Amino acid sequence: MECVIRNGTVVTASDSTPADVGIEGGKITHIGQGLGPAAREIDASGQYLFPGGVDVHTHVDIELMGHRSVDDFYSGTVAAACGGVTTIVDYALPEAGQSIQGSVDAWEEKARDKSIIDYGIHPVILEPTQQIIDEMADAIAEGHTSFKLFMIGMARFDELAADYLKVMAQAGKHGALTNIHAEDQCLIGYLCEQMTTEGKLGPKHFPDSRPRESEGLAVQRAISMAKYAEAPIYLVHLSCEEALAPIRQARAHGQIIYGETRPLYLHLSRERFEEPDAERYVGWPPLREASQMQVMWDGLRNDNLQTVATDHCGWNLAQKKAGKTVDELLPGMSNLETLIPMLYSEGVSQGKLSLNRFVEVSATNPAKLFGLYPQKGTLAVGSDADIVIFDPRKAVTIRHRNMHSRADYELYEGFEITGWPTHTLSRGEVIVENGTVLGNAGRGKLLKRKRFTPL
């Protein structure tokens, strides 16, 4: 064998077992006790072996609201790998009039020579013309088996809702999953205009410009549209009970709906907007009241939410502070590197998630939902050897100076957590070892994904 990881505890979504793991040709070839010698041996005594994290919601190289992210597919995937994420699926935003294939090609061009981990692409649809709808079947056949819709102004959703319904139906017909950003633009637009008139311009007022009701209204609408489109949907970055309640009801009646939350809503609350430089916390939707943090943890534990993903988007603080009104504030933040350690420290260590559920929501479920399982998302013979060796006792104080994103601030500066990766392997290659990046730019591969199957 090329490599054996010895004396660790192999953790999957269903089991936790002391075992050695043998690797050859980029695949896991053996899991068991007493494996024979290998060219390289790694002692994982006292550590967990997790499947590498699968983050299915990233924007590692994006232009938005006149700004270009400071990260690209090199710095973004280095940050991911240092935190134990070995696969991302990034959103490809089209230029005006661009075809689906054109946006996919543009994204692959960005990633091909830079990514150090494997990556997939979600095409985003911002112009639901008949030509775009007709192209969807070809994109699905090429292995891009999910599409993103925005129920907000940037996509003219209210104006073009009937056409977006056709998009959802086409995705369902051809075996793709529709990802939906659910916020109600009518309510948001009204509130933003009102706040600007009243001089309520800064980040302190941002949460009130996109209230919980705007999320709940949009989720209900998305569910109803999906019902008539006969299509499965995946609702991204959910933040509050108003979003989760209609999902629970629809799932109880057999509708195929999945929910994602992101670390932002698990670890932070809207009181952060009272701090200096509060623009750093701006995201769509906003941070909610502290009570909603527990709602999100409960949703993960009870399977009302199936995944955690970062919505990673690296900006500098000057970019975040450029907006003058609540609707001009730039959304997004760098947090790929902290996804896995913080979910473990705040979730598993605090008794909010079981160890197996932690693996399920960070790796297994996203891989299954987006056509990557069992190649990704689990530790099994025949799976890619994407493995995180994780020290559950390692105490870390999160500091910007130690992070690998090019953003010039750290969202969780000063957080003290317990548990951090010591090694990250991608297809059997050690790409990070004790904080040292060993993987080369461009070693990551574009993933062609299978058609959607329900969990």
C-alpha positions in Angstrom: 0.0 0.0 0.0 1.0 3.6 -0.6 -0.2 4.9 2.8 -1.6 3.6 6.0 -3.2 5.8 8.7 -2.9 3.8 11.9 -4.6 3.9 15.4 -7.3 6.4 14.7 -11.1 6.2 15.1 -12.9 6.1 11.8 -16.1 8.2 12.0 -18.9 8.0 9.4 -22.5 9.1 9.5 -23.5 5.8 11.0 -20.5 4.4 12.9 -17.4 5.2 14.9 -14.8 2.4 14.9 -11.1 2.1 15.9 -9.4 1.1 12.6 -6.5 1.6 10.3 -7.1 3.0 6.8 -5.1 1.8 3.8 -4.8 4.0 0.7 -3.6 3.2 -2.8 -4.2 5.0 -6.1 -6.0 7.9 -4.4 -8.7 5.5 -3.1 -9.4 3.9 0.3 -8.5 0.2 -0.2 -8.6 -1.2 3.3 -10.3 -0.4 6.6 -9.5 -2.7 9.5 -7.0 -3.8 12.1 -3.4 -4.9 11.5 -2.9 -3.7 8.0 0.4 -4.5 6.4 3.3 -2.1 5.9 3.1 0.9 3.5 5.4 3.4 1.9 4.1 6.1 4.2 2.6 5.5 7.6 0.8 8.1 9.7 0.1 7.6 13.4 -3.4 9.0 14.3 -3.4 7.8 17.9 -6.1 9.6 19.9 -7.5 11.2 16.8 -10.6 10.9 14.6 -10.6 10.1 10.9 -13.4 12.1 9.3 -14.4 12.2 5.6 -13.2 15.5 4.2 -15.8 18.2 4.5 -18.1 18.8 1.5 -19.1 22.5 1.3 -21.7 22.8 -1.4 -22.2 26.6 -1.1 -19.2 28.7 -1.8 -18.3 31.8 -3.9 -14.5 31.6 -3.7 -13.9 33.9 -6.8 -16.8 36.2 -7.5 -17.8 39.7 -8.7 -20.7 41.2 -6.8 -22.1 44.7 -6.5 -19.1 46.2 -8.3 -16.5 44.4 -6.1 -14.2 41.4 -6.8 -13.6 39.0 -4.0 -10.1 39.0 -2.5 -10.0 35.2 -2.6 -9.6 33.1 -5.7 -9.6 29.3 -6.2 -6.1 29.1 -4.8 -6.5 31.0 -1.6 -10.1 29.9 -1.1 -9.3 26.2 -1.4 -6.1 26.5 0.7 -8.3 27.9 3.5 -10.8 25.1 2.9 -8.1 22.4 3.1 -6.5 23.9 6.2 -9.8 23.6 7.9 -10.6 20.1 6.8 -12.8 20.7 3.7 -11.7 18.6 0.7 -14.6 19.3 -1.7 -16.5 22.5 -2.7 -19.3 23.1 -5.1 -19.1 26.8 -6.2 -21.7 28.9 -7.8 -21.1 30.1 -11.4 -22.8 33.5 -11.9 -23.4 34.2 -15.6 -22.7 37.5 -17.3 -25.6 39.2 -19.0 -26.7 37.1 -21.9 -24.3 34.3 -21.2 -25.2 30.6 -21.8 -25.1 28.0 -19.0 -22.1 26.4 -20.7 -20.4 29.8 -21.0 -20.7 30.4 -17.3 -19.5 26.9 -16.5 -16.5 27.3 -18.8 -15.7 30.6 -17.2 -15.7 29.1 -13.7 -13.6 26.1 -14.8 -11.1 28.5 -16.3 -10.9 30.3 -12.9 -10.4 27.1 -11.0 -8.4 24.8 -13.3 -4.9 26.0 -12.5 -5.5 27.2 -8.9 -7.7 24.8 -6.9 -5.9 22.4 -4.5 -9.0 20.4 -3.8 -11.7 18.9 -6.0 -14.6 21.1 -6.9 -18.0 21.1 -8.6 -20.0 23.9 -10.2 -23.6 24.9 -9.7 -24.8 27.0 -12.7 -26.8 30.1 -11.5 -29.8 31.2 -13.6 -30.4 34.9 -13.6 -32.2 35.1 -17.0 -34.8 32.3 -17.3 -35.3 32.6 -21.0 -36.5 29.6 -23.1 -33.0 29.3 -24.5 -31.5 28.9 -21.0 -34.3 26.5 -20.0 -33.5 24.4 -23.1 -29.8 24.3 -22.2 -30.4 22.8 -18.8 -30.7 19.3 -20.0 -27.3 19.4 -21.6 -25.7 20.9 -18.5 -27.2 18.1 -16.4 -26.0 15.5 -18.9 -22.5 17.0 -18.5 -22.6 16.4 -14.7 -23.7 19.8 -13.5 -26.8 18.5 -11.7 -28.0 21.5 -9.7 -29.0 25.1 -10.4 -29.3 28.2 -8.3 -32.2 30.7 -8.3 -32.4 34.0 -6.3 -35.8 35.2 -5.1 -34.4 38.7 -4.9 -33.9 41.8 -7.0 -30.7 40.8 -8.6 -32.6 38.0 -10.4 -35.8 40.0 -11.1 -37.6 37.1 -9.5 -41.0 38.9 -8.9 -41.1 40.0 -12.5 -40.1 36.6 -14.0 -41.5 34.2 -11.4 -43.5 32.2 -14.0 -40.3 31.6 -16.0 -38.5 30.6 -12.9 -41.2 28.1 -12.2 -40.5 26.6 -15.6 -36.8 26.4 -14.6 -37.7 24.4 -11.5 -39.9 22.1 -13.5 -37.2 21.5 -16.1 -34.7 20.7 -13.3 -37.1 18.2 -11.8 -37.9 16.6 -15.1 -34.2 15.9 -15.9 -33.0 14.9 -12.4 -31.4 18.0 -11.1 -31.9 19.8 -7.7 -32.9 23.5 -7.6 -31.1 25.6 -5.0 -33.0 28.6 -3.9 -32.0 31.8 -2.1 -35.3 32.6 -0.4 -36.0 36.2 0.7 -39.0 38.2 -0.3 -37.9 41.2 -2.5 -41.2 43.0 -2.2 -40.8 43.4 1.6 -37.1 44.0 1.5 -37.4 46.7 -1.2 -40.1 48.5 0.8 -38.2 48.4 4.0 -34.9 49.5 2.5 -36.6 52.5 0.8 -38.3 53.4 4.1 -35.0 53.2 6.1 -33.1 55.3 3.6 -35.8 58.0 3.8 -35.6 57.9 7.6 -31.8 58.1 7.6 -31.3 54.6 9.0 -28.3 53.8 6.8 -25.7 51.8 8.7 -25.2 48.1 9.6 -27.0 48.6 12.9 -30.2 48.8 10.9 -29.4 46.0 8.5 -31.2 43.2 10.2 -34.5 45.1 10.1 -34.2 45.6 6.4 -34.4 41.9 5.8 -36.6 40.6 8.6 -37.4 37.0 9.5 -40.8 37.4 7.8 -39.1 38.1 4.5 -37.4 34.7 4.7 -40.6 32.9 5.8 -42.7 34.4 3.0 -40.1 33.4 0.4 -39.7 29.9 1.7 -43.5 29.4 1.6 -43.6 30.7 -1.9 -40.7 28.5 -3.0 -42.4 25.4 -1.5 -45.6 26.1 -3.3 -43.9 26.7 -6.6 -41.9 23.5 -6.2 -45.1 21.5 -5.5 -46.6 22.6 -8.8 -43.3 22.2 -10.6 -43.1 18.6 -9.2 -39.5 19.4 -8.4 -37.2 18.8 -5.4 -35.7 21.9 -3.9 -32.8 22.8 -1.6 -33.2 26.0 0.4 -29.9 27.7 1.1 -28.6 29.6 4.2 -31.7 29.3 6.3 -31.6 31.4 9.5 -34.8 31.3 11.5 -37.9 29.5 12.7 -40.1 31.3 10.1 -38.1 29.5 7.4 -38.0 26.1 9.1 -41.7 25.9 10.1 -43.1 25.7 6.5 -40.4 23.2 5.6 -41.4 20.9 8.5 -45.0 21.0 7.4 -44.3 20.4 3.7 -41.9 17.5 4.5 -44.5 16.0 6.7 -46.8 15.9 3.7 -44.2 14.1 1.6 -42.7 17.0 -0.4 -39.0 16.7 -1.2 -37.3 19.7 0.4 -33.9 20.1 2.0 -32.5 22.8 4.1 -29.1 24.3 4.6 -27.8 26.6 7.3 -24.4 28.2 7.6 -22.0 28.7 10.5 -22.9 32.4 10.8 -26.4 31.6 12.2 -25.0 28.9 14.6 -22.3 31.0 16.2 -23.3 34.7 16.0 -26.4 36.8 16.7 -27.6 40.2 15.7 -26.1 42.0 18.7 -22.9 41.9 16.6 -24.3 44.8 14.5 -23.8 47.0 17.6 -20.0 46.6 17.3 -17.5 48.9 15.5 -16.9 47.7 11.9 -20.2 45.8 12.1 -20.2 45.7 8.3 -18.0 42.5 8.6 -21.1 40.6 9.8 -23.4 41.6 6.9 -24.8 38.6 5.0 -28.0 37.7 3.2 -30.1 36.9 5.3 -28.9 38.9 8.3 -27.8 37.6 11.7 -30.9 36.9 13.8 -31.8 37.1 17.5 -29.8 34.9 19.8 -32.9 32.6 20.3 -32.6 31.6 16.6 -29.2 30.1 17.1 -30.7 27.3 19.2 -33.5 26.9 16.6 -30.8 26.2 14.0 -29.0 23.7 16.2 -32.3 22.0 16.8 -33.0 21.9 13.1 -29.7 20.2 12.4 -30.1 17.7 15.2 -33.7 16.9 14.2 -33.2 16.7 10.5 -35.2 19.7 9.6 -31.9 20.9 8.2 -29.7 18.5 6.4 -26.4 20.4 5.7 -24.1 23.1 6.9 -22.3 25.2 4.3 -20.4 28.4 4.5 -21.5 30.7 1.6 -17.8 31.7 1.8 -17.0 34.9 0.0 -13.8 36.7 1.0 -13.8 40.5 1.1 -11.6 43.1 2.7 -13.2 45.4 5.3 -12.9 48.4 3.0 -15.1 46.6 0.5 -17.6 45.7 3.2 -17.7 49.4 4.3 -18.2 50.9 0.9 -22.0 50.8 0.9 -23.8 53.9 2.2 -27.4 52.5 2.7 -28.7 49.3 4.1 -29.3 47.9 0.6 -25.8 48.8 -0.6 -24.0 46.8 2.2 -21.9 44.0 0.7 -22.9 40.5 1.8 -20.7 37.6 2.5 -17.6 36.8 4.5 -14.6 34.4 4.6 -15.3 31.3 6.8 -14.2 28.1 4.9 -11.3 27.4 7.2 -13.4 27.4 10.4 -16.4 25.4 9.2 -15.3 22.0 10.5 -13.5 22.9 13.7 -16.2 25.3 14.9 -19.0 22.8 14.1 -17.1 20.2 16.1 -16.2 22.4 19.0 -19.6 24.2 19.3 -21.7 21.3 18.2 -20.2 17.9 19.2 -18.2 19.1 22.2 -21.2 21.1 23.5 -23.6 18.2 23.1 -25.7 19.9 20.4 -24.8 17.3 17.7 -23.6 13.7 17.9 -20.3 12.8 16.4 -22.0 10.9 13.6 -24.5 13.6 12.9 -21.6 16.1 12.6 -20.2 14.0 9.8 -23.6 13.6 8.2 -24.3 17.3 7.9 -20.8 18.4 7.0 -19.9 15.6 4.5 -22.3 12.8 3.9 -25.6 14.6 3.3 -24.1 17.3 1.0 -22.3 14.6 -1.0 -25.5 12.6 -1.4 -27.7 15.5 -2.3 -25.3 16.8 -4.9 -24.4 13.6 -6.7 -21.0 13.0 -5.2 -21.6 10.0 -2.9 -19.9 7.6 -2.2 -16.9 9.0 -4.1 -17.0 11.8 -1.5 -18.6 12.3 1.9 -17.7 9.0 3.6 -14.8 6.7 4.5 -15.4 3.4 2.7 -13.5 1.0 0.6 -13.6 2.4 -2.9 -14.2 6.0 -1.9 -11.8 8.8 -2.6 -9.2 9.0 0.1 -10.4 12.4 1.2 -9.6 12.1 4.9 -9.2 14.6 7.8 -7.1 13.5 10.7 -8.7 15.5 13.5 -7.3 16.1 17.0 -10.3 16.6 19.3 -8.2 17.9 22.1 -6.2 20.6 20.3 -7.1 24.0 21.8 -7.0 26.8 19.3 -7.7 30.6 19.6 -8.8 31.7 16.2 -6.7 34.6 14.9 -6.7 36.3 11.6 -2.9 36.1 11.4 -3.2 32.3 11.2 -5.9 32.1 8.6 -5.3 31.5 4.9 -8.1 33.5 3.2 -6.9 36.8 1.8 -9.6 38.7 3.6 -8.1 41.2 6.0 -10.2 40.4 9.0 -11.4 37.2 10.7 -15.1 36.8 11.5 -14.4 34.7 14.6 -11.4 36.6 15.9 -10.6 35.5 19.5 -13.0 32.5 19.6 -11.4 29.7 21.7 -12.3 26.3 20.4 -11.2 22.7 21.0 -10.5 20.5 18.0 -8.5 21.1 14.8 -7.2 19.1 11.9 -3.7 17.9 12.0 -3.7 16.4 8.4 -5.9 16.8 5.4 -5.7 14.3 2.6 -7.2 14.7 -0.8 -7.3 11.6 -3.0 -4.7 10.1 -0.7 -2.2 13.0 -1.0 -1.4 14.9 2.2 -2.2 18.5 1.2 -2.0 20.0 4.7 0.1 18.7 7.6 0.2 20.5 10.9 -0.8 23.8 9.3 1.8 23.5 6.5 0.2 23.6 3.0 1.7 20.9 0.8 -0.9 20.6 -2.0 0.0 22.3 -5.3 -2.2 24.8 -7.1 -4.2 23.1 -9.9 -4.2 19.6 -8.4 -7.9 19.8 -7.7 -10.2 18.2 -10.3 -13.6 19.3 -11.7 -16.2 16.9 -10.5 -19.0 15.7 -12.8 -21.9 14.9 -10.6 -24.7 12.3 -10.7 -28.3 13.2 -11.1 -30.3 13.9 -7.9 -31.6 11.1 -5.7 -33.5 11.8 -2.5 -31.9 11.1 0.9 
